Amino acid sequence: MKTETVEIINKLGLHARASSRLVNLTKTFGADIRLAAEGQAPIDAKSIMAVMTLAAAQGTHLTLTCEGRDEVAAFEAVRHLIADRFGEPE
């Protein structure tokens, strides 16, 4: 299992387009991928509805957890997507 705190750094936060990109990426992996905001239960990062409930604005810290057969690849891919601001310029 891989776990780390990540920060949402893009200006618009985890809005609909960013959430969709995240979910589309996570669905390509067999690992169980979960995100949790501080004080909240972890959500399934493969569910668009669950991801949208995070309402993660810029600066929000989320706990990313990946567990399963391709957890390392999934973990690195999700971290890269977040660090790349979900492909957005700012």
SESEVO-313652 format. One record per residue (C-alpha): y, x, z; residue in one letter; residue number from 0. Coordinates in steps of 0.2 Angstrom, whole numbers. Each point is the difference from the previous one (the first is absolute). Layout:
<recs>
<rec><c2>Y</c2><c1>X</c1><c3>Z</c3><resn>a</resn><resi>NUM</resi></rec>
...
</recs>
This chain:
<recs>
<rec><c2>0</c2><c1>0</c1><c3>0</c3><resn>m</resn><resi>0</resi></rec>
<rec><c2>17</c2><c1>6</c1><c3>-5</c3><resn>k</resn><resi>1</resi></rec>
<rec><c2>16</c2><c1>-6</c1><c3>10</c3><resn>t</resn><resi>2</resi></rec>
<rec><c2>18</c2><c1>5</c1><c3>-1</c3><resn>e</resn><resi>3</resi></rec>
<rec><c2>17</c2><c1>-8</c1><c3>2</c3><resn>t</resn><resi>4</resi></rec>
<rec><c2>10</c2><c1>-2</c1><c3>-16</c3><resn>v</resn><resi>5</resi></rec>
<rec><c2>18</c2><c1>-5</c1><c3>-2</c3><resn>e</resn><resi>6</resi></rec>
<rec><c2>6</c2><c1>-12</c1><c3>-13</c3><resn>i</resn><resi>7</resi></rec>
<rec><c2>14</c2><c1>10</c1><c3>-9</c3><resn>i</resn><resi>8</resi></rec>
<rec><c2>5</c2><c1>-10</c1><c3>-15</c3><resn>n</resn><resi>9</resi></rec>
<rec><c2>17</c2><c1>-9</c1><c3>1</c3><resn>k</resn><resi>10</resi></rec>
<rec><c2>-7</c2><c1>-17</c1><c3>-2</c3><resn>l</resn><resi>11</resi></rec>
<rec><c2>-15</c2><c1>2</c1><c3>12</c3><resn>g</resn><resi>12</resi></rec>
<rec><c2>-17</c2><c1>-8</c1><c3>-4</c3><resn>l</resn><resi>13</resi></rec>
<rec><c2>6</c2><c1>-14</c1><c3>-11</c3><resn>h</resn><resi>14</resi></rec>
<rec><c2>-10</c2><c1>-10</c1><c3>-12</c3><resn>a</resn><resi>15</resi></rec>
<rec><c2>-1</c2><c1>13</c1><c3>-14</c3><resn>r</resn><resi>16</resi></rec>
<rec><c2>-4</c2><c1>14</c1><c3>12</c3><resn>a</resn><resi>17</resi></rec>
<rec><c2>-13</c2><c1>-11</c1><c3>9</c3><resn>s</resn><resi>18</resi></rec>
<rec><c2>-8</c2><c1>-4</c1><c3>-17</c3><resn>s</resn><resi>19</resi></rec>
<rec><c2>-1</c2><c1>19</c1><c3>-4</c3><resn>r</resn><resi>20</resi></rec>
<rec><c2>-8</c2><c1>4</c1><c3>17</c3><resn>l</resn><resi>21</resi></rec>
<rec><c2>-13</c2><c1>-14</c1><c3>-2</c3><resn>v</resn><resi>22</resi></rec>
<rec><c2>-4</c2><c1>4</c1><c3>-18</c3><resn>n</resn><resi>23</resi></rec>
<rec><c2>-3</c2><c1>18</c1><c3>6</c3><resn>l</resn><resi>24</resi></rec>
<rec><c2>-10</c2><c1>-4</c1><c3>15</c3><resn>t</resn><resi>25</resi></rec>
<rec><c2>-12</c2><c1>-11</c1><c3>-9</c3><resn>k</resn><resi>26</resi></rec>
<rec><c2>-6</c2><c1>15</c1><c3>-11</c3><resn>t</resn><resi>27</resi></rec>
<rec><c2>-8</c2><c1>7</c1><c3>16</c3><resn>f</resn><resi>28</resi></rec>
<rec><c2>-16</c2><c1>-5</c1><c3>9</c3><resn>g</resn><resi>29</resi></rec>
<rec><c2>7</c2><c1>6</c1><c3>17</c3><resn>a</resn><resi>30</resi></rec>
<rec><c2>7</c2><c1>-12</c1><c3>13</c3><resn>d</resn><resi>31</resi></rec>
<rec><c2>19</c2><c1>2</c1><c3>-1</c3><resn>i</resn><resi>32</resi></rec>
<rec><c2>11</c2><c1>-7</c1><c3>14</c3><resn>r</resn><resi>33</resi></rec>
<rec><c2>18</c2><c1>1</c1><c3>5</c3><resn>l</resn><resi>34</resi></rec>
<rec><c2>8</c2><c1>-5</c1><c3>16</c3><resn>a</resn><resi>35</resi></rec>
<rec><c2>18</c2><c1>-1</c1><c3>6</c3><resn>a</resn><resi>36</resi></rec>
<rec><c2>4</c2><c1>4</c1><c3>18</c3><resn>e</resn><resi>37</resi></rec>
<rec><c2>-6</c2><c1>-13</c1><c3>11</c3><resn>g</resn><resi>38</resi></rec>
<rec><c2>-9</c2><c1>-10</c1><c3>-13</c3><resn>q</resn><resi>39</resi></rec>
<rec><c2>-19</c2><c1>-1</c1><c3>-4</c3><resn>a</resn><resi>40</resi></rec>
<rec><c2>-6</c2><c1>10</c1><c3>-16</c3><resn>p</resn><resi>41</resi></rec>
<rec><c2>0</c2><c1>-9</c1><c3>-16</c3><resn>i</resn><resi>42</resi></rec>
<rec><c2>-11</c2><c1>2</c1><c3>-16</c3><resn>d</resn><resi>43</resi></rec>
<rec><c2>10</c2><c1>10</c1><c3>-12</c3><resn>a</resn><resi>44</resi></rec>
<rec><c2>-10</c2><c1>-8</c1><c3>-14</c3><resn>k</resn><resi>45</resi></rec>
<rec><c2>8</c2><c1>-17</c1><c3>3</c3><resn>s</resn><resi>46</resi></rec>
<rec><c2>17</c2><c1>-4</c1><c3>-7</c3><resn>i</resn><resi>47</resi></rec>
<rec><c2>3</c2><c1>-13</c1><c3>12</c3><resn>m</resn><resi>48</resi></rec>
<rec><c2>-4</c2><c1>11</c1><c3>15</c3><resn>a</resn><resi>49</resi></rec>
<rec><c2>11</c2><c1>14</c1><c3>-7</c3><resn>v</resn><resi>50</resi></rec>
<rec><c2>14</c2><c1>-12</c1><c3>-2</c3><resn>m</resn><resi>51</resi></rec>
<rec><c2>-1</c2><c1>-5</c1><c3>18</c3><resn>t</resn><resi>52</resi></rec>
<rec><c2>5</c2><c1>17</c1><c3>6</c3><resn>l</resn><resi>53</resi></rec>
<rec><c2>18</c2><c1>-2</c1><c3>-6</c3><resn>a</resn><resi>54</resi></rec>
<rec><c2>2</c2><c1>19</c1><c3>0</c3><resn>a</resn><resi>55</resi></rec>
<rec><c2>18</c2><c1>5</c1><c3>-3</c3><resn>a</resn><resi>56</resi></rec>
<rec><c2>6</c2><c1>17</c1><c3>-4</c3><resn>q</resn><resi>57</resi></rec>
<rec><c2>-4</c2><c1>11</c1><c3>16</c3><resn>g</resn><resi>58</resi></rec>
<rec><c2>-14</c2><c1>-10</c1><c3>6</c3><resn>t</resn><resi>59</resi></rec>
<rec><c2>-15</c2><c1>10</c1><c3>7</c3><resn>h</resn><resi>60</resi></rec>
<rec><c2>-17</c2><c1>-6</c1><c3>-5</c3><resn>l</resn><resi>61</resi></rec>
<rec><c2>-17</c2><c1>6</c1><c3>6</c3><resn>t</resn><resi>62</resi></rec>
<rec><c2>-11</c2><c1>4</c1><c3>-15</c3><resn>l</resn><resi>63</resi></rec>
<rec><c2>-19</c2><c1>0</c1><c3>3</c3><resn>t</resn><resi>64</resi></rec>
<rec><c2>-13</c2><c1>3</c1><c3>-13</c3><resn>c</resn><resi>65</resi></rec>
<rec><c2>-19</c2><c1>-1</c1><c3>3</c3><resn>e</resn><resi>66</resi></rec>
<rec><c2>-15</c2><c1>0</c1><c3>-11</c3><resn>g</resn><resi>67</resi></rec>
<rec><c2>-8</c2><c1>10</c1><c3>-14</c3><resn>r</resn><resi>68</resi></rec>
<rec><c2>16</c2><c1>5</c1><c3>-9</c3><resn>d</resn><resi>69</resi></rec>
<rec><c2>12</c2><c1>0</c1><c3>15</c3><resn>e</resn><resi>70</resi></rec>
<rec><c2>8</c2><c1>17</c1><c3>-4</c3><resn>v</resn><resi>71</resi></rec>
<rec><c2>4</c2><c1>-4</c1><c3>-18</c3><resn>a</resn><resi>72</resi></rec>
<rec><c2>7</c2><c1>-17</c1><c3>5</c3><resn>a</resn><resi>73</resi></rec>
<rec><c2>10</c2><c1>7</c1><c3>15</c3><resn>f</resn><resi>74</resi></rec>
<rec><c2>8</c2><c1>13</c1><c3>-12</c3><resn>e</resn><resi>75</resi></rec>
<rec><c2>4</c2><c1>-12</c1><c3>-13</c3><resn>a</resn><resi>76</resi></rec>
<rec><c2>8</c2><c1>-13</c1><c3>11</c3><resn>v</resn><resi>77</resi></rec>
<rec><c2>10</c2><c1>14</c1><c3>9</c3><resn>r</resn><resi>78</resi></rec>
<rec><c2>6</c2><c1>7</c1><c3>-17</c3><resn>h</resn><resi>79</resi></rec>
<rec><c2>5</c2><c1>-18</c1><c3>-6</c3><resn>l</resn><resi>80</resi></rec>
<rec><c2>10</c2><c1>-2</c1><c3>16</c3><resn>i</resn><resi>81</resi></rec>
<rec><c2>8</c2><c1>17</c1><c3>-1</c3><resn>a</resn><resi>82</resi></rec>
<rec><c2>4</c2><c1>-3</c1><c3>-19</c3><resn>d</resn><resi>83</resi></rec>
<rec><c2>10</c2><c1>-16</c1><c3>6</c3><resn>r</resn><resi>84</resi></rec>
<rec><c2>-13</c2><c1>-11</c1><c3>-9</c3><resn>f</resn><resi>85</resi></rec>
<rec><c2>7</c2><c1>7</c1><c3>-17</c3><resn>g</resn><resi>86</resi></rec>
<rec><c2>18</c2><c1>-6</c1><c3>3</c3><resn>e</resn><resi>87</resi></rec>
<rec><c2>15</c2><c1>12</c1><c3>-2</c3><resn>p</resn><resi>88</resi></rec>
<rec><c2>6</c2><c1>-2</c1><c3>18</c3><resn>e</resn><resi>89</resi></rec>
</recs>
